[in-house]
Amino acid sequence: MYSYAYLEGEPNWRENKDAEGFDFISTDFCSEIIEDFKSLRILRLSKTKIKNLTLKGLPNLEAIELIKCEELLKFTVLNCPKLQAIDASFCTELCSIEGKFPKVEYFSCPAAKISKLPKMPNLLYLNIDWCNNLRRVDIKAFKNLEKFHYLSYDPGEYSLSDISSHPSLRVFQISNTRFTFDKFKSKSKLKFLCFDQSEFKGDPSIIPDSVFVILSRGNTRGVYSELGFLNCDRTMKLLYGPWGIPPNENKILPPVPSVFTPPAEFDLKIASDSIAGAIFGSAMMDMIGLGVEFATRAIAMMNLSHPLDITWTHPWMSTHTSSFTRGTATDDTSQAVLIMRSLVRANVNKTKEEDMIKVGNAFIDIHDFAERLKDWMKEGHVEHRDGGAPDFGSTTGRVLSRQIFVSDPFQVSKEVWEKTVK
């Protein structure tokens, strides 16, 4: 795996003909053709400035991620017979997707400008939210389809008989449609129906209780039951890498001096494992919770409808989840990283002890942390070239926007809390 993530300039990647994976996320990658890498399996080009991309002669390529390539106009695939997963979410200028996709099972391109979908005979998962140049999509063209997301301004008309007669469909989510409850096919595999701002004809009660129906916010019927793992969940996992360690994160950090001496009977290995477990456990579970943050309970139940799994981080690509890279830090975890970095600096470089808080033999520099937090809001993690924090709470934003926050973080935090939250 070759990771060039977050590097400035385009690296000399072409010489690595043995590569099984390339990660160019948030780089200056701009090459228009990637061809003749016989071993390449996974490719990540998210948040790059490519305008046209052709993949050619990649016989083992399985997954490509192109999230938020906001200048991408055209994407072409030639002779990539094993390609299974394509995520081109929020490529807002993407007008054309061409090529042959015989084994593609996962396809996500919300907010694209495409006016037609390519043929994908083995498709299992389709997300075309806000692809407003598309008109009514005939799901019967995708006989293996398990999940269908189509939030749009005018997706056309659908009927229950059409949806329930599909041989594989489990989840159907749509908005602004005109939907007719006419007849439910008895052998249907449908488990979730979700509508938003839609017009209805007929009686929803003809649907059996085995189908969980979300008619609108707070208006549901039927009995919820887990879907279990679907084939599309397996395919989606290809988009989680592994991607390798970015060069600017593969650094040896300076040693931190011991700030206290633990009792002799203290097991340092168990303690260090517990500390690391708390940090990584918090980071992992916050990322998993991200997938349905701000969603209603019913929507969350629909999208987390299988046992706990890493795919919960991005059960479907929305404007919210697309701000976060799959499997990386949320804003909460980023702030925890800032705390740890500040603690290390305060106890390695004790240049302003008089301005620090001393706890036992350890030092806490609240001004250093405040400055790091404010810089993070503006730039994100600079080494990731984020261009700003991916997200932060409204109270945090109010606190950080105050000019005197760095010089008096306690007072500013207290004032904002008492005025807006308490």
Secondary structure, DSSP 8 states (H G I E B T S, - for coil): -EE-TT-SS----TT-TT-SEEE-TTS----SEEE--TT--EEE-TT---SEEEEES-TT--EEE-TT-TT--EEEEES-TT--EEE-TT-TT--EEEE--TT--EEE-TT---SS----TT--EEE-TT-TT-----GGG-TT--EEEE--S---EEEHHHHHT-SS--EEEEES-EEEE----TT----EEEEES-EEEE-GGGS-TTSEEEEETTEEES--------HHHHHHGGGG------GGG---------SS---TT--HHHHHHHHHHHHHHHHHHHHHHHTTTT--HHHHHHHT-SSS-GGGG-SS--TTGGGS-TTS--HHHHHHHHHHHHHHHHHH--S-GGGSEEETTEEE-HHHHHHHHHHHHHHSSGGGT-SS-S---HHHHHHHHSTTTTT-HHHHHHHHHHHHT-
